[in-house]
Amino acid sequence: MTGTQDTRPLLLVVATGMRTYREYLLRSIAAEYRVHLFLSTEPEWEKEYASDWTVLPSTMDGPAMAVAAAELAGREPVAGVLCWDEARIHAAAFVARAVGARNGDPDVVWGLRDKGRTRAALDAAGVAQPRSVPVRTVEDAVAAAEVVGYPAILKPRGLGASLGVVKVADEAQLRANFAFTSAAEGPEPVVFDTDQPVLVEEFVSGEEISVDSVVRDGEVTPLFVARKVVGYPPYAEEVGHFVDAADPLLTDPALLKALQRTHEALGFTDGVTHAEFMLTASGPKVIEVNGRLGGDLIPFLGSLATGIDPGLVAAAAATGRPADLTPTRSRVAGIRFFYVAEEDTTIGSLGFTENALPEGIELAVAVARPGAVVSPPPKGTVWGRIAFAVATGGSREQVTDRLAAAEAAFDVQPA
């Protein structure tokens, strides 16, 4: 703004993530906020949206970032702090506390990052969830499974995206898969309870959903409900999602009550969350809660389906400004992820035949590159994805057909 002072609020954003999956958030936020980035490397594509940035040795070190944030706030007021990267939301809470932002309670955020602590808090509040026992060794896990029953779920204490999650039908399968769960790692090193790093949980059946919500002064308002598509059993790879603007769950009393009670039990009063539930015969049961917007382009699907802008909603929650939650469209959006068929496949070529893509395809993106060696789940969980397609339409059936057509238009050849 040449010659005039930019009076837009200053929003501090901690890390940005992969451009393919997160640029849409930064783009919309930059229209109404001045964005200051905390990064561990010099920005590249982010420069288009940032007013300024600070390069730090690490964006995982909350106390160190808090010092830098306090210095920034000493020069100009910081209206809020926002982070949508699961591995960094705890560190970002230190930053928020340092500048007096609404979501600045590291202990509360750690209660969401550590799934063992989440389970304990929900259990103390009587919130419906699967029974869960934290364990250290395979023998502990065998004993815990006798308590929760078979089939059981093994999951790491602090990872997202279903990394390391596996369903086991009996003791033999538990023993065979325990190392898979205990050795699972995310893209960034985060230390959780090393004495009991694995959770053995009751298997609950039904449809699995996720709910992205905005929380203001303790009041929870759902934005989007995503219906999960899970593949590669007994693992829990999320191979797709559907968001319907007219999903009846958005006004379902049982789900709304469960959402509110869950956030109250965890002490989360301001910000955005991504909560996962299993819709069981006895009602919704909490699977996990993340203190950020959802991944897998779920908020993007929500925007396509409803017109609600998730980036601006998250920024408003972080700064205490009013958020526009008015839907401007009503349709269905879906995403499907694609994988190679064999382990350790070296990719020679891949891509979509553009003229074979049907109407309603919003994105068709190859994320792998020639020469990459990739595998399907379980070896290639999440990082085994080589492409994805996003489609919109008037119904889930129509979107499903369009995604199937996109898959037919996608070709990958080994080297």
Protein Blocks (a to p, Z undefined) as FASTA:
>chain_A
ZZiacfbdcdddehjbjfklmmmmmmmmmmmpccddddfbdcfklmmmpgbdcddfbfkb
mklmmmmmmmmmmmpccfbdcdfbfklmmmmmmmmmmnopaklcfklmmmmmmmmlmmmm
mmmnopacddddddfblmlmmmmmmmnopadddddfkbghhioiacdfbfklmmmmmmmm
mmpccfbdcdddfklmcccddddeddddddddddeehiacdfbdcddddehiabfcdfbd
cddfklmklmgmklmmmmmmmmmmnopabdcddddddddfkbpcdfbdcdbddehhlmmm
mmmmnopafklmmmmmmnopacdfbdfbdcdddddddddfbehiacfbgcddfklpcehi
abdcdfbdehiacdddfklgojlpgbdcddddfbfklmmmmmmmmmmmpccddZZ
